[in-house]
Amino acid sequence: MTVRPWSHVARAAAALAAGMGVGRFVYTPILPLMHTQAGLSAGNGAHLATANYVGYFLGALVGFLAPALVRSPAILRVSLVVLTATLAGMPATHSIAVWIVLRLLAGVASALIFVIAAGSLLCHLREHPAHLPGWAFGGVGGGIALSGVLVLVLRPVADWRAAWWASAALAALLTAVAWNLRPEVARAVSAESGSAAAGGVRTHRWFTALFVSYTLEGIGYIVAGTFLVAAIGQGSAGWVGGGAWVLVGLAAVPSAALWARLGRRWSRPGLLLCALVVQAVGIALPALVGGTAAALVSAVLFGATFIGVSTLALAAGAQLRFPRSVALLTAGYSVGQIIGPLVVTPLLDHGYRQALMLASGVVLAAATAAGVLRVGFPHGAGVQVAQRAAPAHRLGPADGAAHADRPRP
């Protein structure tokens, strides 16, 4: 069955917008409302975030241990429905325990949706230009922007419950668009290809550096992803925090496609290093410089890099031909996201400045690991394996990514 590329992009973008942009990140602009209107403490807010990230780790672990499940349309649909139901359930109670369970389930569903959508894009769009999957990953930013606008509009006229109900309705609409997304299909690996992978360039040390970098990124970015709106709101007018979050989403929409285009000229490890440094600056900016301008610049820098980092890291893992790299990297990333809120929770009693500075430092450590990844990175390894497994004229962006990433003079 022939895949219509832009139709596939739209479905995948809707799935990622629902699963990540709304299901995961709508909590960020709603969190200040829950602090002031529902009596949620800073510590319990961090616990809810951690529960979501634990669920995300469990979902990623399922994707790693049971790859057949993440090739199932039924699992995608169930995950989308469960995610929407958890959003609708949040305003129905004031129980911290129930909220923790709901955010845990939302995390599991988000991870399954992400792994299924990412696998679908890498599988079905492998013979199309690399910027197409980038636009699909931009659905995360679209979901963030849409949910941020909803909360910003509702904030003056409604309470935190209405914000959760509106996010559930938005997720349901996106679910309808994503309903017929085709997951990845199982592919047989030829003996020749397997022997080439086994006897070719050993990529384990580069994958280790990539894994460390991406896990540290999970720790650092999630602190900003959870507390950025609340941090900005402490020192700015009421609309600035919500407006900054909308800017994060808008900056994220084209970012993955733009990083993919840059990958045609420069190597992914180099771009990953650059994106992480820019992100570290964006996270630290509100802690170092007050005012609306600094807050909005921070939002743009953060939004322009966090999805780009994910797409660059996942593509680099695929380029290294490491087995089940998407699920494994996602699992490491999610472990980092569990650690992040736990590490900064003791710092939140003194505001968010110290938490943001710590997060920025961790992202700089991730950039250091990306710098190690650059040393001797086998840019041609993926092509060597792919060319033995398929004729050259059939190599798509996924197979030929290493060649495209080779820096031009």
C-alpha positions in Angstrom: 0.0 0.0 0.0 1.5 3.4 -1.1 1.9 6.0 1.6 0.9 9.5 0.8 3.7 11.4 2.5 2.0 14.6 3.6 -1.1 12.7 4.7 1.2 10.4 6.8 3.0 13.5 8.2 -0.3 15.0 9.2 -1.5 11.9 11.1 1.9 11.4 12.8 2.0 15.1 13.7 -1.5 14.8 15.2 -0.5 11.7 17.2 2.6 13.5 18.6 0.7 16.7 19.3 -1.8 14.7 21.3 0.6 12.4 23.0 3.4 14.8 23.8 2.3 18.4 23.1 -1.0 18.1 25.0 -0.8 14.9 27.0 2.6 15.6 28.5 3.2 19.3 28.3 -0.1 20.9 29.0 0.7 20.3 32.7 3.4 23.0 32.4 1.0 26.0 31.8 -1.7 24.5 34.1 0.7 24.0 37.0 0.6 27.7 38.2 -3.2 27.6 38.1 -3.2 24.4 40.3 -0.8 26.1 42.7 -3.0 29.1 43.2 -6.5 27.6 42.7 -6.2 23.9 43.8 -3.8 24.4 46.6 -1.1 22.2 45.0 2.3 22.6 46.7 5.5 23.0 44.8 6.7 19.6 46.1 3.5 17.8 45.1 3.7 19.5 41.7 7.1 17.9 41.3 5.7 14.6 42.4 3.0 14.7 39.7 5.7 15.5 37.1 7.8 12.6 38.3 4.8 10.2 38.1 4.3 11.2 34.5 8.0 10.6 33.7 8.0 7.2 35.5 5.0 6.3 33.3 6.9 7.5 30.3 9.8 5.3 31.2 7.5 2.3 31.6 6.0 2.9 28.2 9.4 3.3 26.6 10.5 0.0 28.3 7.5 -1.8 26.8 8.5 -0.5 23.4 12.0 -1.8 23.9 11.1 -5.2 25.3 8.0 -5.9 23.1 8.6 -4.4 19.7 5.6 -6.2 18.2 3.3 -4.1 20.4 4.6 -0.8 18.9 3.8 -2.0 15.5 0.1 -2.5 16.4 -2.6 0.1 15.3 -4.7 -1.1 18.2 -2.1 -0.2 20.8 -1.8 3.3 19.2 -5.5 3.8 19.4 -5.9 2.5 22.9 -3.0 4.8 24.0 -4.6 7.8 22.4 -8.0 7.0 24.1 -6.4 6.4 27.5 -4.4 9.6 27.3 -7.5 11.6 26.5 -9.3 10.0 29.4 -6.6 10.8 31.9 -6.7 14.5 30.9 -10.5 14.5 31.4 -10.1 12.8 34.8 -7.8 15.4 36.3 -10.5 18.0 37.2 -12.8 15.3 38.6 -10.9 15.0 41.9 -8.7 16.9 44.4 -6.9 13.7 45.5 -3.1 13.8 45.1 -3.0 10.0 44.9 -5.5 9.9 42.0 -3.7 12.7 40.2 -0.4 10.7 40.5 -2.1 7.6 39.0 -3.6 9.6 36.2 -0.3 11.3 35.3 1.4 7.9 35.5 -1.0 6.4 33.0 -0.7 9.5 30.8 3.1 9.0 30.8 2.8 5.3 29.7 0.4 6.3 26.9 2.6 9.2 25.8 5.7 7.0 25.5 3.8 4.4 23.4 2.4 7.0 21.1 5.8 8.6 20.6 7.6 5.3 19.9 4.9 4.2 17.5 4.8 7.5 15.7 8.6 7.8 15.5 8.9 4.2 14.2 6.2 4.8 11.7 7.9 7.9 10.3 11.3 6.2 10.1 9.7 3.2 8.3 7.2 4.7 5.9 9.1 7.9 5.0 12.5 6.5 4.6 12.5 7.1 0.9 11.3 10.7 1.2 13.2 13.9 2.1 14.4 14.0 5.7 12.5 17.3 6.4 9.1 15.4 6.1 9.6 13.5 9.4 10.9 16.7 10.8 7.6 18.5 10.2 5.8 15.5 11.8 7.9 15.8 14.9 7.0 19.5 14.9 3.5 18.3 15.9 4.9 18.2 19.5 5.4 22.0 19.2 2.0 22.4 17.6 0.4 20.6 20.5 2.3 22.7 23.0 1.3 26.0 21.3 -2.4 25.0 20.9 -2.7 23.8 24.5 -0.8 26.9 25.7 -3.2 29.2 23.9 -6.1 27.4 25.4 -4.8 27.9 28.9 -3.9 31.5 28.2 -7.4 32.2 26.9 -9.2 30.4 29.7 -7.0 31.8 32.5 -8.9 35.1 32.9 -12.4 33.6 32.7 -12.2 30.0 34.0 -10.3 27.9 36.6 -7.8 25.0 36.4 -10.6 22.5 35.9 -11.7 24.1 32.7 -8.1 24.1 31.4 -7.9 20.3 31.9 -11.3 19.8 30.2 -10.3 21.9 27.3 -7.0 20.0 26.9 -9.0 16.7 26.9 -11.2 18.0 24.1 -8.1 19.1 22.1 -6.6 15.7 22.6 -9.8 14.0 21.4 -9.8 16.1 18.2 -6.1 15.3 17.5 -6.9 11.6 18.2 -9.5 11.6 15.5 -6.9 12.9 13.0 -4.3 10.4 14.1 -6.6 7.4 14.2 -5.6 5.8 10.9 -1.8 6.3 11.3 0.0 3.2 10.0 2.6 2.0 12.5 6.0 0.6 11.5 6.0 -2.8 9.7 8.3 -5.6 10.6 11.2 -6.0 8.2 13.2 -9.1 7.6 16.9 -8.7 8.0 19.0 -10.6 5.5 21.9 -12.8 6.6 24.2 -10.6 4.4 23.0 -7.4 6.1 23.3 -9.0 9.6 26.9 -10.2 8.9 27.8 -6.8 7.5 26.5 -5.1 10.7 28.4 -7.6 12.8 31.6 -7.4 10.8 31.6 -3.7 9.9 32.5 -0.7 12.0 31.9 -1.3 15.7 29.7 1.5 16.9 29.1 0.7 20.5 31.4 3.4 21.9 29.7 6.1 19.9 26.3 4.9 20.9 27.4 4.9 24.5 28.4 8.6 24.2 25.1 9.3 22.4 23.2 7.5 25.1 24.9 9.4 27.9 24.3 12.7 26.1 20.6 12.0 25.5 20.0 10.8 29.1 21.6 14.0 30.5 19.5 16.0 28.1 16.5 14.3 29.6 17.5 15.4 33.1 18.2 19.0 32.1 15.5 19.8 29.6 12.6 18.4 31.7 13.3 20.8 34.5 12.7 23.7 32.1 9.9 21.8 30.4 8.1 21.4 33.7 8.8 24.6 35.6 9.7 27.3 33.0 6.2 28.9 33.0 6.1 29.0 36.8 9.6 30.3 37.0 8.9 33.1 34.5 5.6 33.9 36.2 7.3 34.6 39.5 9.1 37.7 38.2 6.8 38.8 35.3 3.3 39.9 34.5 0.7 37.2 34.6 0.5 36.7 30.8 4.2 36.4 30.2 4.6 32.8 31.5 1.7 31.5 29.4 2.8 33.6 26.4 6.3 32.2 26.7 5.0 28.7 26.7 3.1 29.4 23.5 6.3 30.7 22.0 8.1 27.5 23.0 5.5 25.6 21.0 5.7 27.9 18.0 9.5 27.8 17.9 9.3 24.0 18.1 7.0 23.5 15.1 9.6 24.1 12.4 12.7 23.2 14.5 13.0 19.5 13.7 12.6 20.1 9.9 15.2 22.9 10.1 17.7 20.8 12.0 17.1 18.0 9.5 18.0 20.4 6.6 21.1 21.5 8.4 22.0 17.8 8.7 22.5 17.7 4.9 25.5 20.0 5.3 26.9 19.3 8.8 27.3 16.2 10.8 24.6 15.2 13.3 27.1 15.0 16.3 28.2 18.6 15.5 24.6 19.8 15.3 23.7 18.0 18.5 26.5 19.8 20.3 25.4 23.1 18.9 21.7 22.6 19.8 22.6 21.5 23.4 24.8 24.6 24.0 22.0 26.9 22.7 19.4 25.1 24.9 21.6 25.5 28.0 21.8 29.2 27.4 18.0 29.4 26.9 17.4 27.5 30.2 19.8 29.7 32.2 18.6 33.0 30.8 15.5 33.6 33.0 17.6 32.7 36.1 20.4 35.2 35.1 18.4 38.1 33.6 15.0 39.3 34.6 12.3 40.9 32.5 9.9 40.0 29.7 12.5 40.2 26.9 14.8 37.6 28.5 11.8 35.3 29.2 10.6 35.4 25.6 14.1 34.9 24.2 14.5 31.9 26.6 11.3 30.4 25.3 12.4 30.7 21.7 15.8 29.2 22.3 14.3 26.3 24.3 11.5 25.6 21.8 13.9 25.8 18.9 16.2 23.1 20.3 14.5 20.5 22.5 12.7 18.7 19.7 15.7 19.2 17.4 17.9 17.5 20.0 15.5 14.5 20.1 15.3 14.1 16.3 19.1 14.5 15.9 19.8 12.0 18.6 17.3 9.4 17.3 18.6 9.8 13.8 22.2 9.4 15.0 21.3 6.2 16.7 19.6 4.9 13.6 22.7 6.0 11.6 24.9 3.9 13.8 22.6 0.9 13.1 22.4 0.1 16.8 19.6 -2.5 17.5 16.3 -0.9 18.7 18.1 2.4 19.1 14.8 4.5 19.2 13.3 2.6 22.1 16.7 2.3 24.0 17.4 6.1 23.6 13.9 6.9 24.6 14.2 4.8 27.7 17.4 6.5 28.8 15.8 9.9 28.1 12.9 9.0 30.2 15.1 7.9 33.1 16.7 11.3 32.9 13.3 12.9 33.1 12.5 10.9 36.3 15.7 12.1 37.9 15.4 15.7 36.9 12.3 16.8 39.1 13.6 14.6 42.0 17.0 16.4 42.0 15.5 19.9 41.9 12.6 19.4 44.3 14.7 20.4 47.4 15.7 23.6 45.6 12.1 24.7 44.8 11.5 26.1 48.3 13.8 29.0 47.3 12.2 29.6 44.0 13.1 28.3 40.5 16.4 30.1 39.9 18.7 27.4 41.3 16.7 24.7 39.6 17.1 26.3 36.2 20.8 26.9 36.7 21.3 23.3 37.7 19.4 22.2 34.6 21.5 24.4 32.4 24.6 22.8 33.8 23.4 19.3 33.1 22.5 20.2 29.5 26.1 21.6 29.1 27.3 18.2 30.4 25.2 16.6 27.7 26.9 18.9 25.2 30.3 17.6 26.4 29.2 14.1 25.8 28.0 15.1 22.3 31.5 16.6 21.8 33.0 13.2 22.6 30.5 11.6 20.1 32.0 13.8 17.4 35.5 12.3 17.8 35.9 9.8 15.0 32.2 9.4 14.5 31.7 6.9 11.6 29.7 9.1 9.2 29.9 6.4 6.5 29.1 3.4 8.7 25.3 3.4 8.0 25.8 3.7 4.3 28.3 0.8 4.2 25.8 -1.5 5.8 22.9 -0.2 3.8 24.6 -0.5 0.5 25.3 -4.1 1.1 21.7 -4.7 2.0 20.0 -2.7 -0.8 20.7 -1.3 -4.3 22.0 2.2 -4.2 19.0 3.6 -6.1 16.7 2.4 -3.4 18.5 4.1 -0.5 16.1 6.6 1.2 16.9 9.3 3.8 17.1 6.8 6.6 19.5 4.5 4.8 21.5 7.2 3.2 21.5 9.5 6.2 25.1 9.0 6.9 26.1 10.1 3.5 23.9 13.1 3.6 25.4 14.1 7.0 29.0 14.0 5.7 30.2 17.6 6.0 30.7 19.3 2.7 33.9 21.3 2.1 
